[in-house]
Amino acid sequence: MLHTHRPRVLIIGAGFGGLNAARVLAGREVDVLIVDRQNYHLFSPLLYQVATAGLEPGEIASPVRGIFHDAGNIRFLLGEVQAIDTAARRVTIRSKHGARQEAYDYLIVAAGSQTHTFGLDQVRVHGYGLKTLADGVVLRNHVLKNFERAAWTDDPLQREALTTIVVVGGGPTGLETAGAFQELLDHVLRKEYAGSLGDTPGRVILVERRDHLLPTYPPRLQRAARRQLESLGVEVVLGESVVEVTEDCVRLSGGRAIPTRTLIWAAGVKASPLAEMLGVPLDVSGRVPVTAALQVIGLRDVYVVGDMAYLEDDRGQPYPMVIPVAKQQGELAARNILRRVAGEPQRAFRYHDRGLMATIGRSRAVAWIYYRLQLTGFVAWIAWLGLHLITLMGFRNRLNVFVNWVWNYLTYDRSVRIILEHSARDAEPLDPWAEPREHIPARKTA
């Protein structure tokens, strides 16, 4: 495309894909507008530590305006995308102040993913996801309030339901969440409620429908992850799926009923429904098929990156919905736009995969470095800590998180145990681009 004016790039989403695209474009001869429903970039790998009272919400989030305050060509707009008109190259954005249309020459859609309940609608009513910062705070409040409620009742069945936490999903998020809640239970809650809960110690149960954990990891690391998880005290249930969820019970496919008031759903994600606004055929998982240059097929000026993009690798397998893919795709989409502006050919996406790792708890983790070196236990845990400290946004956040981790390691304390109530006006939806969950008051989006 030949431009007689300064090209305008509109980026939907300030997650890892959108943020890295904007970083490439900062200071270049293009005007950039970032649109997101939140005014911050969330470092989602540590979201479970907010939910388990280990970190403050502000320690894993960075204001978008602050990130780009010295980039004169980048603006940010807080709002919700209502429509995308690819023919007119316009995006309709709504906020509590009204609605407006923003034009673009190039569009990068990086709206991410939402929780996938696989048709089990009861999960949205009675379960808890971990996709947004609000989810972390709401879940933390819920668990702490449940233990306070348990201290008020003499009914052992109610106490069991209130102090039992069920995590569904045997991937990294499920393992990290289950392990962290078990440590919170062992080292903090049982001690603080020792005189209030009687013979009800509380427990954490992890449910995975496959017969193994961490499906993309080698068998040795799968077995090591299970051993480490069970050594913490987590009960691992394999080969069973959730078939029914009520307010105080989870029923499994094998017939077992688990009394619980806390179901945490970490069983999968699907592409943001924003994909439907593009008006193109979608993959069966709701992802947008793109070319190797990350352009939407049939829409030359629209790029989709991250969890929303469907692109197969050399083996014919779709790239996974993980953060490194989103970051690298966001960077390439931005560079390809700059190449087009300069009249140069675009480049195809090549994923530089550095391996996999998941933490399970204190001194417990598994790592598959460059798919060659398999690490377990303390060494893998140190590698996980180091990587996340390096990639966390902002020196202040890195310092605060490091101090919190050292304090927790030395004292076993989880200091962020304040129950914060949210009014209907302040509560946020479960997923950034989805409708609010029924039992969380809907926030009037900005």
Buried (B, 14 or more C-beta within 10 A) or exposed (E): EEEEEEBBBBBBBBBBBBBBBBBBBBEBEBBBBBBBBBBBBBBBBBBBBBBBBBBBBBBBBBBBBBBBEEBEBBBBBBBBBEEBEBEEBBBBBBBEEEEEEBEBBBBBBBBBBBBBBEEBEBBBEBBBBBBBBBBBBBBBBBBBBBBEBBBEBEEEEBBBBBBBBBBBBBBBBBBBBBBBBBBBBBBBBBEEBEEEBEEBBBBBBBBBBEEBBBEEBBEEBBBBBBBBBEEBBBBBBBEBBBEEBBEBBBBBEEEEEBBBBBBBBBBBBBBBBBBEBBEBEBEEBBBBBBBEBBBBBEBBBBBBBBBBBBBEEEEEEBBBBBBBBBBBBBBBBBBBBBBBBEEEEBEEBEBEBEBBBBBBBBBBBBBBBEEEEBBBBEEBBBBBBEBBBEBBBBEEBBEBBEEBBEBBEEEBBBBBBEEEEBEEEEBBBBBBBBEBBEEBBBBEBB
